Every structure is written in C-alpha cells, then in structure tokens.
C-alpha cells in the first residue's frame, strides 16, 4: 500500500509544480516527534495531516506538530459538524494510512485548513504517503498545493 501512496504523492507534487523532495526514513516518521527526530528539526516544523469527518466531507487539518487541534475551531472555520475519523474511514477516503497522510494526493478532495502557526517557519516537513516518508516544503507551498486556507486551529491551554 505505502509504495503506491508514496508514488501518488510524488506525482501530485510534480503535477502541482513542486519539487519531488520526498525522503525515506527507515526509522519511521509516524508521529510528529519521530519525524522531527528523523529530519533534525523542531517538532513544530512538522506539518502533520489530521483527517476529520465533516458529515460525509473529508476535512484535512495540516497542523504544526507541536499543536493539538481544536475541533470547535475547525467546525467554525469550515461550517461543518466535525468529528474524529477512524483509521478505516481515513484510508478509504484519502488512500493513506494514519501516520502517512499527505497534504495532497487524496482520493477524495478534502476541505483543507492550514495551521496559522506553521507560517512562523521557513521550512516544514509533511508526510509523503507512508509512515516512513516525508517531504520538505514551505508553509506557503503547503497552502498552495493543498488548496487550503490559513486558520487558527490550535487548542489553547
């Protein structure tokens, strides 16, 4: 599964006019902390993709690895009733397993919010289709290639 998912991300990056900056880390990049350790950056520079259900719509929040996502803020920004998505549904609608969800290349086009906090960084890393692959990019490029909108999604407290 992951081989095809990584190739789908590579193809989507190239189709979007983005360099294929996908890198493999055999030690794994499943969590933001794992990814940060693998690439040698701050946890906050990991652009983690979290999928929610907005009714039958796919809602993708690309959040800073240091932040927890506030579902009430996501609901307010999207106008949708937001609930957590289970792994099977995530795989079915995105084509990615949890831990490898990329900000682009989804099977069903998601509604996308990009965490305002990511824009504090020049470079960020996002999952590239598997729990062992990430790609380097910028917050502006994530916004562009995902078709998302900037939003305050961080849980305060």
C-alpha positions in Angstrom: 0.0 0.0 0.0 2.7 2.5 1.0 4.6 2.2 -2.3 1.6 3.3 -4.3 0.7 6.0 -1.8 4.2 7.5 -1.9 4.2 7.4 -5.7 0.8 9.2 -5.7 2.3 11.9 -3.5 5.4 12.2 -5.8 3.1 12.5 -8.8 0.8 15.1 -7.1 3.9 17.2 -6.0 5.2 17.3 -9.6 1.7 18.0 -11.0 1.5 20.9 -8.6 4.8 22.3 -9.8 6.6 21.4 -6.6 10.0 19.6 -6.5 9.9 15.9 -5.6 11.6 16.4 -2.2 10.4 13.1 -0.7 12.8 11.4 1.6 12.6 8.0 3.2 13.5 7.4 6.9 13.5 3.7 7.8 13.4 4.5 11.5 9.9 5.9 10.9 8.1 9.3 10.9 4.7 8.1 12.2 4.4 10.8 14.9 5.5 14.4 14.8 8.2 13.7 17.3 9.5 10.8 15.3 9.5 12.8 12.1 11.3 15.8 13.8 14.0 13.4 15.2 14.4 11.8 11.8 14.9 15.1 9.8 16.6 17.1 12.6 14.1 19.9 13.1 11.7 21.2 15.8 8.5 19.3 16.3 6.6 22.5 15.5 8.1 22.3 11.9 6.3 19.0 11.2 3.2 19.7 9.2 1.0 16.9 10.5 -2.1 16.0 8.4 -5.1 15.2 10.6 -8.3 13.9 9.0 -11.7 14.7 10.4 -15.2 13.8 9.3 -17.4 16.8 8.4 -20.5 14.8 7.8 -19.5 12.9 4.7 -16.9 15.5 3.7 -13.3 14.9 4.3 -11.7 17.7 6.4 -7.9 17.8 6.4 -6.2 19.9 9.0 -2.5 20.5 8.4 -1.3 21.4 11.8 2.0 22.2 13.4 3.4 19.1 15.1 3.6 21.0 18.4 -0.2 21.8 18.4 -3.3 19.9 19.3 -6.2 20.7 17.0 -9.3 22.3 18.5 -12.3 20.7 16.7 -14.6 23.6 17.6 -12.3 26.0 15.7 -12.2 23.6 12.8 -16.0 23.5 12.8 -16.2 27.3 12.9 -13.8 27.6 10.0 -15.5 25.1 7.8 -19.1 25.4 8.8 -19.2 21.6 9.2 -20.1 19.4 12.1 -16.6 17.9 12.9 -15.9 14.5 14.5 -12.8 12.3 14.8 -12.3 9.9 11.9 -11.4 6.2 12.4 -8.4 4.7 10.6 -10.5 2.6 8.2 -12.5 5.6 7.0 -9.3 7.7 6.7 -7.8 5.0 4.5 -10.9 4.7 2.4 -11.4 8.4 1.7 -7.8 9.6 1.5 -6.0 6.5 0.3 -3.5 6.9 3.1 -3.0 5.1 6.3 -2.8 7.1 9.5 0.8 8.1 10.0 1.3 8.7 6.3 -1.5 11.1 5.4 0.0 13.7 3.0 -1.3 17.2 2.4 -2.1 16.3 -1.2 -2.8 13.4 -3.4 -6.0 12.4 -1.7 -8.6 10.1 -3.3 -11.4 12.4 -2.3 -10.7 16.1 -2.4 -10.8 17.4 1.2 -11.7 20.7 2.8 -8.3 21.9 3.9 -7.2 24.1 6.8 -3.5 25.0 7.3 -2.4 25.9 10.8 -1.5 29.6 11.2 1.4 28.6 13.4 3.3 26.8 10.5 3.8 30.2 8.9 6.4 31.1 11.5 8.8 28.7 9.8 10.8 29.0 6.5 10.8 25.2 6.1 8.5 22.5 7.2 8.2 18.7 6.6 5.0 16.8 5.8 4.1 13.1 5.5 4.5 11.7 1.9 2.2 8.8 1.9 3.7 6.4 4.4 4.9 6.4 8.0 8.5 6.4 6.7 8.4 9.1 4.1 8.3 12.9 4.4 8.9 15.8 2.0 10.4 19.2 2.7 8.5 22.3 1.7 7.4 25.7 2.9 4.1 26.8 4.6 3.2 28.9 1.6 3.7 25.9 -0.7 1.7 23.7 1.6 -1.1 26.2 1.4 -0.9 26.4 -2.4 -0.6 22.6 -3.2 -3.3 21.6 -0.7 -5.8 24.2 -1.8 -6.2 25.1 1.8 -7.0 28.2 3.8 -5.0 29.6 6.7 -6.8 29.1 10.0 -6.2 29.3 13.7 -6.8 25.6 14.7 -4.7 25.3 17.8 -6.2 24.2 21.1 -5.5 26.8 23.6 -4.4 25.8 27.1 
